[in-house]
Amino acid sequence: MAAPRKPQDRLAKKADEGENFTFEHDGESFELPPASTVAHCITGRQTRQSVIDGDLGQLRLAFLLLDALGDDADEAREVLYSMPSPDMMPIVFRWLSFKPADGASLGE
């Protein structure tokens, strides 16, 4: 018989990757700080609109967060923006849900 599930079983496991999200493109590795580090840059109105607009709004929110990273993420952001959409979007969604080793993901 399986062990009973606990509330923490539904939570994302801690990342093994460290404090920053990493992705690879053309054999090179790039880093982005967690999306949660720039969540304070997004206004309540922008958040409201992203929720109301469903999937399209989530995309808009993702790009707002990427742009809010500033100069520190210029290289990684430009690499993402230069990729074909089918390659870029899974990386962006993984970044949004990335949970640093000692922190929380954007939605937590």
C-alpha positions as CSV (number, residue, x, y, z in Angstrom):
1,M,0.0,0.0,0.0
2,A,1.3,3.4,-0.9
3,A,2.1,5.9,1.8
4,P,-0.5,8.7,2.3
5,R,0.3,11.9,0.4
6,K,1.2,15.0,2.4
7,P,0.5,18.6,1.4
8,Q,4.2,19.2,0.7
9,D,4.1,16.5,-1.9
10,R,2.4,18.8,-4.4
11,L,5.1,21.5,-4.1
12,A,7.9,21.8,-6.6
13,K,11.1,20.2,-5.5
14,K,14.1,22.4,-4.7
15,A,16.3,23.1,-7.7
16,D,19.7,21.5,-7.9
17,E,20.9,24.2,-10.3
18,G,21.7,26.9,-7.7
19,E,20.5,30.4,-7.4
20,N,20.1,31.3,-11.1
21,F,18.2,29.7,-14.0
22,T,20.5,28.3,-16.7
23,F,19.8,27.3,-20.3
24,E,21.9,26.3,-23.2
25,H,21.9,27.5,-26.8
26,D,24.3,26.6,-29.6
27,G,26.6,24.9,-27.1
28,E,26.8,27.9,-24.8
29,S,25.3,28.3,-21.3
30,F,23.4,31.4,-20.2
31,E,22.0,32.5,-16.8
32,L,19.0,34.5,-15.8
33,P,18.1,35.5,-12.2
34,P,14.9,34.0,-11.0
35,A,11.7,35.7,-12.3
36,S,10.7,36.3,-8.7
37,T,13.6,38.7,-8.3
38,V,11.9,41.2,-10.6
39,A,8.2,40.6,-9.7
40,H,8.2,43.8,-7.7
41,C,8.7,45.7,-11.0
42,I,5.3,44.6,-12.3
43,T,2.4,46.7,-11.4
44,G,-0.9,45.4,-10.0
45,R,-2.6,46.6,-13.2
46,Q,-0.1,44.6,-15.4
47,T,-0.7,41.5,-13.2
48,R,-4.5,41.9,-13.4
49,Q,-4.4,42.2,-17.2
50,S,-2.2,39.1,-17.5
51,V,-4.6,37.1,-15.4
52,I,-7.7,38.4,-17.3
53,D,-6.0,37.7,-20.7
54,G,-5.3,34.1,-19.9
55,D,-2.4,32.5,-21.9
56,L,-1.8,35.6,-23.9
57,G,-1.5,37.6,-20.7
58,Q,0.9,35.1,-19.3
59,L,3.1,35.6,-22.3
60,R,2.9,39.3,-21.9
61,L,3.8,39.0,-18.2
62,A,6.8,36.7,-19.1
63,F,8.2,39.3,-21.5
64,L,7.6,42.2,-19.0
65,L,9.6,40.2,-16.4
66,L,12.4,39.4,-18.9
67,D,12.6,43.1,-19.8
68,A,12.6,44.1,-16.1
69,L,15.8,42.1,-15.5
70,G,17.8,45.1,-16.9
71,D,21.4,45.2,-18.0
72,D,22.5,42.1,-16.0
73,A,20.5,39.8,-18.3
74,D,21.1,41.5,-21.7
75,E,23.1,38.7,-23.2
76,A,20.8,35.9,-22.1
77,R,17.7,37.9,-23.0
78,E,19.0,38.7,-26.5
79,V,19.9,35.0,-27.1
80,L,16.3,34.1,-26.1
81,Y,14.8,36.8,-28.4
82,S,16.9,35.6,-31.3
83,M,15.8,32.0,-31.0
84,P,12.9,30.6,-33.0
85,S,9.7,30.8,-31.0
86,P,9.3,27.0,-30.6
87,D,12.7,26.8,-29.1
88,M,12.4,30.0,-26.9
89,M,9.0,29.5,-25.3
90,P,9.7,26.3,-23.4
91,I,12.8,28.0,-21.9
92,V,10.8,31.1,-20.9
93,F,8.1,28.9,-19.2
94,R,10.8,26.9,-17.4
95,W,12.4,30.2,-16.2
96,L,9.0,31.4,-14.9
97,S,8.6,28.3,-12.8
98,F,12.2,28.1,-11.8
99,K,12.7,27.7,-8.0
100,P,16.1,28.7,-6.7
101,A,17.7,26.3,-4.1
102,D,16.8,28.6,-1.2
103,G,13.7,30.4,-2.5
104,A,10.4,30.3,-4.1
105,S,9.2,30.3,-7.7
106,L,7.2,33.3,-9.1
107,G,3.8,31.8,-8.2
108,E,4.7,30.7,-4.6
